[in-house]
Amino acid sequence: MFTSMSNADSMKQGICIYNKAKEYKVKIIRWDVLYGTGDFEDPEEIRDDKFTECYYVLYEDLTREGVFNVRDGGYLSLEEAVSSIEAIHEVKWV
């Protein structure tokens, strides 16, 4: 289930290009819950949610401008979140 993060602090924003043709927005937000997997077979340290400052990457929907419905992360630093995005996407930070 996708948790609404619309009230989160946006720390960094950028533009990515999909298939060399379609631009879409990306933003890194600060959040106070590091979500666990919820899988009972996983070790407790990754299974359970933790209340701590962390960062998530939100991607804009390719067909609906302004709708951020894809989330990545649970990064413990802003630098880690930026590195993760830049490793797989070309980003112009704005």
N, C-alpha and C positions, 0 to 999 in steps of 0.2 A: 504494500500500500504506500502511495506517495504522500508524504507529509507536506502540507503547505508551508513553505518557507518564505512567503511573500513579505512578512514583517522583519525578515533578517537583515542585518547590516551588510550591505554590499561593500566588499573590500577592494575588488578589482574587476574591471569590465573590459571586454574585448570583442573583436569580430573575427570569426572563422569563415573559411570558404569551403563549401561542400562541392566536391566533384569539379572544382575549378570554375564553378558557375553561380552557385547560390550562396550568398552571404547569410550568416546567422550569428546571433549574439551569444556570448558566453559570459557568465559572471561567477565570481568566487564570493561566497557569503560566509560570514562567521556565524556559528551556531553553538548552542550549549549542550547538545546531546550527541554523543558519538554512538550511533546505532549499532547494535550487535546483530549477529546473524539470526538469532532466535531459534536456531537449530539445537535441539536437546543433545545431539550427539557431539556438538562442538565443545571445546574447552570453555570454561566459564569466562575467561578473559576476552574471548571473541564472541561468545554467545550472547552475553548480557549487555544492555545499554549502559553507558557510563555518562554521568553528568560532568562534562568537562568542556573547555573551549576547544572547538575544532572548526574545520573548514570543509565546505562542500562546493562542488562545481555544478552549476546549473546551466543547461543548454536550452536554447530557444528551439521551439518546434519549427521544422522546416516549412510547414504549410500554414502556420498560424503565428503571425508576427506578435511579439510581446508575451507569448505563452511559453513559460519555461517548465517543461514537463519531463525532462530527462535529468537525472541527478547522478553524480559520481562523487565518491569520496568517503569522507570520514578521515580527513588529513589532520594531523596534529599541528601543522604549521602552514602559514600562507605560502612559504617558499616551496614546501612539498606539493601543495596543490598546483602552483604555477608550473613546477617542473613536470608534473604528471600531464597537464594539458599540453605543454609545449613538446612533450615527447611523442605525441600522436597527432597533433593539429598544428597548422600554421596559424598563429594568432597575431593580430594587430591589437595591442593594448591601447585603450583610449582613456 
